[in-house]
């Protein structure tokens, strides 16, 4: 789903809300749950009125791997199917100070700023990717088709190259491409693929798996 229309506009059929501030959080049983508001509320609790809430759940299925699940109005219906994931028990670390909260699994950590919206992934304390701008994450309602989407944009650095995403017949380096994750019988001379895999790697030494079949 393409959210944007150019640099600062969104598609005309969409209504979009974005998390802008960490409002509350809790850490228990190795899981961090962050509640983020769509308004800045630190100076006035009354601003929480009419403000939507994002629920962001952080877990670690393996040492050095961090899972992020962002939701809004999840409901109770299991929409399946689901990828079969092998999960192990991991000892994680939680850091809470005046400026940020941080969830750490091995050398990998995810940091949320308490002052301005940002989600930063760090390896051994050095940032590798993340979303430093509040419009890089959100919830979109398509009022033409009555459908809803969550989205997350992760930045890449200069000279960082992206690989993967399954069997594809376009350039091996995926930078600049729009990839549709939908299995098609389009043939080897097209951008369509027989076997899509929602996982990519970069030459910066990390990978991203989108756990949504």
WOKA-V168145 format. One record per pair of residues at least 6 apart in sequence whose C-alpha atoms are under 7 Angstrom apart, sorted by sequence separation. I is the first residue (numbers start at 0). J is the second residue. If there is no record, write none. Layout:
I&J / I&J
This chain:
3&9 / 4&10 / 25&31 / 26&32 / 40&46 / 59&65 / 94&100 / 95&101 / 102&108 / 103&109 / 111&117 / 120&126 / 121&127 / 140&146 / 141&147 / 185&191 / 200&206 / 2&9 / 3&10 / 25&32 / 40&47 / 58&65 / 59&66 / 94&101 / 101&108 / 102&109 / 111&118 / 119&126 / 120&127 / 140&147 / 185&192 / 199&206 / 200&207 / 2&10 / 24&32 / 25&33 / 57&65 / 58&66 / 93&101 / 94&102 / 101&109 / 102&110 / 110&118 / 111&119 / 120&128 / 139&147 / 140&148 / 183&191 / 184&192 / 199&207 / 24&33 / 57&66 / 58&67 / 93&102 / 101&110 / 109&118 / 110&119 / 119&128 / 120&129 / 139&148 / 162&171 / 183&192 / 184&193 / 198&207 / 199&208 / 23&33 / 24&34 / 57&67 / 92&102 / 93&103 / 100&110 / 101&111 / 109&119 / 110&120 / 119&129 / 138&148 / 139&149 / 162&172 / 182&192 / 183&193 / 198&208 / 23&34 / 56&67 / 57&68 / 92&103 / 99&110 / 100&111 / 109&120 / 118&129 / 119&130 / 138&149 / 161&172 / 162&173 / 182&193 / 197&208 / 198&209 / 21&33 / 22&34 / 38&50 / 55&67 / 56&68 / 91&103 / 92&104 / 99&111 / 100&112 / 108&120 / 109&121 / 118&130 / 137&149 / 138&150 / 160&172 / 161&173 / 182&194 / 197&209 / 21&34 / 22&35 / 37&50 / 55&68 / 56&69 / 91&104 / 99&112 / 108&121 / 117&130 / 118&131 / 137&150 / 161&174 / 182&195 / 21&35 / 22&36 / 36&50 / 37&51 / 55&69 / 98&112 / 99&113 / 107&121 / 108&122 / 117&131 / 136&150 / 137&151 / 160&174 / 181&195 / 20&35 / 21&36 / 36&51 / 37&52 / 54&69 / 55&70 / 98&113 / 107&122 / 116&131 / 117&132 / 136&151 / 180&195 / 19&35 / 20&36 / 36&52 / 53&69 / 54&70 / 98&114 / 106&122 / 107&123 / 116&132 / 117&133 / 135&151 / 136&152 / 18&35 / 19&36 / 20&37 / 35&52 / 36&53 / 53&70 / 54&71 / 106&123 / 116&133 / 135&152 / 180&197 / 18&36 / 19&37 / 34&52 / 35&53 / 53&71 / 18&37 / 19&38 / 20&39 / 34&53 / 35&54 / 52&71 / 168&187 / 17&37 / 19&39 / 34&54 / 168&188 / 16&37 / 33&54 / 34&55 / 168&189 / 169&190 / 32&54 / 33&55 / 130&152 / 168&190 / 32&55 / 33&56 / 130&153 / 167&190 / 32&56 / 129&153 / 130&154 / 31&56 / 32&57 / 61&86 / 128&153 / 129&154 / 167&192 / 31&57 / 60&86 / 61&87 / 128&154 / 166&192 / 30&57 / 31&58 / 60&87 / 62&89 / 128&155 / 166&193 / 30&58 / 61&89 / 166&194 / 29&58 / 165&194 / 166&195 / 59&89 / 165&195 / 164&195 / 165&196 / 164&196 / 164&197 / 164&198 / 18&53 / 163&198 / 164&199 / 163&199 / 162&199 / 163&200 / 161&199 / 162&200 / 65&104 / 161&200 / 162&201 / 64&104 / 161&201 / 63&104 / 160&201 / 161&202 / 62&104 / 63&105 / 159&201 / 160&202 / 62&105 / 63&106 / 64&107 / 159&202 / 63&107 / 159&203 / 59&104 / 29&91 / 21&113 / 20&115 / 20&116 / 19&116 / 19&133 / 18&133 / 17&133 / 17&134 / 18&136 / 17&136 / 18&137 / 17&137 / 16&137 / 17&138 / 15&137 / 16&138 / 15&138 / 16&139 / 15&139 / 14&139 / 15&140 / 13&139 / 14&140 / 13&140 / 14&141 / 13&141 / 82&210 / 12&141 / 13&142 / 12&142 / 82&212 / 12&143 / 81&212 / 80&212
